[in-house]
Amino acid sequence: MDDVDRYLCKLSDRFSRIDPKQYYLAYSGGKDSHLLFWFIKKYAKIPDIKVMGVITRLEPKEIADRINKNSDYVMMSQLEPHEIKELYGSPCFSKIQDEFIKRYQAGSRSDNTLKFIMGYNPIFRLSDKARDLLLADKLPKISSNCCKYLKKEPVKRFNKETGLKAIIGVRGDEGKTRKAKYTSYISKDKTFTPIYDLSDELEKKIYKKYGIELPKIYNYVQRTGCLGCPYAKRNVNDVRNIEKELMLAEEQLFNFACDYFEESYKVLGVDVASIKERRKTDGKAIA
């Protein structure tokens, strides 16, 4: 037995410890949640687990089509993206930084807020660029609530309406925050995160060995989500991932993202005009 099948055996054992009638798969159409979809429907063939997909309105078309095709239920935020932007502000730097910027812009001057803003902790702090723009009052209204309402709110609503618990495809390899947060396959609120310890390398091996379907967009990006999201950047000074995603977007989604994230793109230095010209020349939109 190789490492792929050892992990799938471990996954089978984890699923045997839950009552499948009490759970559903929260399906985003991305690589991780689709691996769980394949495991439930094709590998383990667990009949009682339903699939609930969340449409944010900012997915690449391939991913949105996948959600609609594979889901028993499809949920959307009760707020439109532009309503969220108007009420709360736009995402910009990172979720944690934007949370403290939101607090400061709302008038908070607590010790905790000021310590983060002024950078008293060399690690847990606002970036120099974000701090300087914030203190000079040169930032638009900023918030990380976009993710909260477009992604998390429909899941919470579905949980409440059905009484079911979620199975979600989060992995520690996706970032330091998730590695710290997800240290077991089941949380205190009984959310089931069975692949929390699955590495990038092993996930690739599973996909390859079993020939699991992978959308074409993964030939160009490592992760999918809301296309063009400011959080797609590698760090505060590197916007290449955002620009790459915008190059891949179909025209309607490209225009929507450029309008929705306009203020954040200006802050971050995303050159939308240049990307528009490159799109005309390269013609590589696939999303």
Order of alpha helices (4+ residues) and beta strands (2+ residues): alpha-beta-alpha-beta-alpha-beta-alpha-alpha-alpha-alpha-alpha-beta-alpha-alpha-alpha-alpha-alpha-alpha
